[in-house]
Amino acid sequence: MSDEIEFVSLPPSPYGVKAKWALDYYGVTYKFTKYTPGIGERWLRRKAGKKDGIVTIPVLFTPDGVLMDSFDIAQWADKHGKDNAGKKLFPDGQLQVISKWNRACDDVLEYGRAQIINKLKSDKGLRRQMMPPVLNSLGPLTDWLSSMMYSGIASKYDELSKASSFAKTSAAFEQLREAINSNNGYILGSFTYADIAMAVACDRMEPLGSPYYEAPEVMRLPNIELKEKFADLLQYRDRIFKEHFPNQNKQTP
């Protein structure tokens, strides 16, 4: 079955981390394909059969069709993966409330992505870290290519970036703080996909990186203002990653 399932993502992508966490939690076997921003988009469009609109990672190719959203991928894993001692990421009757927490997570991630894109647009050294090795050998042409690539990526996410804000991010974290303080350290009282989503959201304050996922420098830069305001939530993030992150999904330290 693994030959029929292909997971396409970019390791530092928090959306990819959410989806891969769910796939590995349920022991789904799949082929992993590393996506290259910009230059890989035409290939991904053709493979996914998506001619128009925004194409983003992660993408999961399954016998049931193509899934192009981390939340959809997690739900697919919940339905098709191996039983995990009866501990479901989407308990019966909880889909709607988990969906709301996933949306709160995406509010945080969209704000974080906007900050990263701004850094990449203004710092050619950071852009070089994100370029494929073969393109980093082209001298001055590398800087021109990377500038064009990330200007295109900025344009691709322009509307989402404009809608993101520090205020939305803070509101999501305030709601998280209240939920875990009221429910035994978990959003819904026990570990669910809501905790995966919000632990990954908290990770944007000060990314963990290895051994959980690869992360170049630009993806590891902390948000000092958020970190100072929500330092307690980093402890929640640390606990969720340490206790619930699938071992087979960890990178070598």
Secondary structure, DSSP 8 states (H G I E B T S, - for coil): -GGG-EEEE-TT-HHHHHHHHHHHHTT---EEEE--TTTTHHHHHHHHT--SS---S-EEEETTEEE-SHHHHHHHHHHHS---TT--SS-TT-HHHHHHHHHHHHHHHHHHHHHHHHHHHH-HHHHHHHS-GGGGGSTHHHHHHHHHHHHHHHHHTHHHHHH--HHHHHHHHHHHHHHHHHTTTSTTSS--HHHHHHHHHHHTTS---TTTS---HHHH---HHHHHHSHHHHHHHHHHHHHHS-GGG----
